[in-house]
C-alpha cells in the first residue's frame, strides 16, 4: 500500500487518532491520495465506515480498514487503544481481503431510471400512511404487502436495521438478499408472509405500487423521495466492498461483544 486516505468522525478524539495515523504513514513515505487511494482507513464507528464506502465505492480495488471510536463498530477491527497496532499492520503486513457485494436499487421514475447502491440495506418506508406494495420475486408475484414498508439487506447489513425489525443475522460467506417487513398489517382482510425471506444473491426483488406518495427510499444513510416512482427493483450489485483483515477476526466474538 502506497496511497492512502483517512475518513474520520468529527469528534476531537477521532480527529487526533486520524492525525496520528496520517503522520505515521507519511513518515514512512506513504502518500495521501483522496482521488485514487489504495487503502482507506476509517476512524469512528459504522456510520463513518459507511460514509467512506459511499465516497470511494467507485474505485474497485480500494480496501477499507477501520479503527473504532464510535458507538457501534461492526465493520471495524481495531479499538482506539490499538492505534499503534493498526499502524504497524498497515506498514508491515499484507492483509487478507474479505469482499462483500453491494446492493443495487433501480428506481423507475416517470421519465428516468435512477441507480442507487448500499452496503447495509435498501428500504422503502412510508410513515404517513399505509403503503401497499406488490412484491415480485424474479418477476413472479409473491404477495401484496400492506404496512410501513419493506427492507432488503445483504449479509453485511443483516446485523444493522434488518436485525432491529426481526430479520435474521447472516454469517459471512453466505451471499444472499434478505427481505424483511417493516410493521406489516395482519388481520382478516390483509395478510403477508410476515417472516424474513432469505433469497439467493442472484434474485431480483421488484417492488411496485400505484401510489408511492409520501414514501421514501433509504439506502444506508441516504434518503430519496419516491413520489413520482412506480417501481423499484433490487438486486445484488456487481460491485464489491473490500475489507482488509490484518489479523483473524471471530464473527461470533464480534456478535457477543456488540449485542
N, C-alpha and C positions, 0 to 999 in steps of 0.2 A: 504493500500500500504506500503510494507516494502522495496522492492528492486526497485531502480530507475536508470535511466541513462539520461544524458543530451547531446543533439546534438546541437552544436552552429554554427552559422555563423562565419566566420573567422575574422570579424572586431572587433576592440577593445571594442566597446560598447556592442556587443553581448557576447563577452567572459567575460566581467565584470559582466553582469547580470546573465550569466550562473553560474559563480563562486558564486555569492550571493545566488542563489537558492541552489546550491550544499552545501554550508556551512550551510545554514539554515536547510536543510533536515538532514544532518549528525549530526548537533547539537541536533536533535530530534531522534537520534538513527536509522535513515534510512540508508540503505546500497547501495553503488554504485555497480551495477552489469551489466557489459557490455554483459555478456553471456546469462543471463535469467532475464531481468528486468520485473517487473510487470507494470511499468509506464515509458514512455519515454517523457521527456519534451524537446521541440524544442525551440530554441531561434534564431529567424531570420525571414524569410518570407516563402512563399510557397515552394521555392526551398529547403530550409533547411528541411521543413516538408517532402517533397518527398524523400530526401536523407535518412531521418530517417526511413520512411516506407520501403524503399528497404533494409535497413540494418537489420530490425527486423521483416519483414513480415513472416518469417518462424515460429515465435512464435505466436501461435493462440490466446492466452489470453492477450497479451500485449495491453495496452491502450496508446493513444497519446494525449498530450495536448500542445498547442503552445503559446508562447509569441512573439508578433510581433515587430520586429525591422527592417524588410526589406522594400522593395518597394511594395510588394503585400502580403496580409495576409488573404486570403480567408479561409484557414484552421485553422488559429489561432484565439483564443478567448480573448486574453489579450493584451493590448497595453503595451509598455515598461514602462510607468509610473504606471502601475498596478502590478508591480512585487511583492509587498508586499501582495496584494490581492490574487495573484496566490499562493504564498507560504502558506498563511492562508488556502486557499481552499484545497491545496494538503495535508495539515496536519490535517484538521479538518472536511472536508466534504466528503460525498460519492457522486460521480458523476453519472449522467445518461449517459449510454453508447449508442452512436449513431454509428451504424455499416454500412459500405458500402462495396459492393463486389469489388474485384479487377477484372481487365480484363485479360484474358489469351489468348496468341497467340501461336499457334502450327505451327512451321515453318518446312516445309518438304524440306530437302536438298537431294542431290543425294543418300546419304547412311544413313543419320540420321534424327532424328526429334528433334528440339530444342524447349523448352517451355519457354516463357517469360511471365512476369506479370507486370501490370501497374495499377496505381491508376487513373491518368488523362485520358490518351489516348494511343492507339497504332495507328501509321500511317505509310503508305508507301508513300515515295516521291522519285521522280526522277527529279533532276534539270538539268540533262544533255540532256535528250531527252524526247519526248512524251512517256508516259508509257501507254501501253494497258493492261487492267485488265478485266478478266471475273469475274463478281460478282454473286455469288450464295448465295441465302438466303434459309437456310435449304435444301441444295443440289438441289435447283431449280434455274436455270439461270434467273437472273433478267435483266442484261444488260451487255454490253461490254463498259467499260469506257475508255476514252482516255483523258489524261491530265497530270498534275504533280503528282497526287496521290489521296489517299483516307485516311480519318481519322475515326477511331472508338473510341468513348468515352462512358463512363458511366455517371451516374448522377453527380458524383463528378467532373468529367472533363469537364462538359458541359460549365463551365464558363472560361475554360482555352483556349488552342489553338482552340478548336472547335468553341468558340464564335467569335474568330478573323476571321474565314473563313465563317461566316454567319450561323453557327449552332444554334439550339435552346437551350435556358437555361432551364434545367430541375430542378424543385424544389425537395428538399429532400423528401423521402418517395415514390418516383416513381422509381422503379428499372428497368432500361432499357439499351439497347445499341443504340447508335446513329451513323449512317453512313453519313458522310459529304464529299462532293467533295472538292478537292484542285485544283483550276484552271483547270476546265474541258474545253474541246474543244467542241464547239457547232456551227455547220454550216450545210449546206445541206447534207454533206456526213456523219457527225458524230453527234450523239445526245446521251444524257444520261438523267437521271431523274432530275438533277440539284438541286432539293430541298433536304434538310436534311431528312433522313429517320429514324424515331424513331420506335424501334422494342422491343418486349418483351424480358425480361432478358434471357430466355431460348433459344433464337435464335442463330443459328450458321451462321456466315458470313464467306464465303470462297472466297479468292481472288487468282485467278490463272492467270499465264502469261507464254507464251512460252519464254519470254525473260525479266528477271528482271535485266539484266546487267546495272550497274550504279545506280540502285535503292537502297534505304536504308530503314530499318525499324527503327522507332524511338518509344521508349516506355518510357514515361516520359522524363527524362534527359539522357537516354541511347540510343545508336545507334549501329546498326549492318549492314554490307553489305548483299545484297541479290543476289549476282552474281550467286551463284550455287543453287538458290532456285526456285522451280516450283509452290509451293502452300503455302499459309498462311491461317490458319483457326483461327477465333477469336470468343471466347465465353465468357460468364460470368464465372469467376473463382468461385470455392467453397470457396476460402479463402476470409476473410474479414479484413478490417481495422477498429479497434475500436477506436472511438474518445471520450474522456472524456469531458462531458459537466457539469461543476460545477455550472452553472447558466443559466437561459433561454437565448437563442440567437435567434434573429429575422433574418430570412433569407432575408426578404425584406429590412430590415435596412442595412444588410451587402451588398446587391446589391447596395443600394443607396450610401453608403459610398465609395465603391470601384469603381463604374462606373459612 
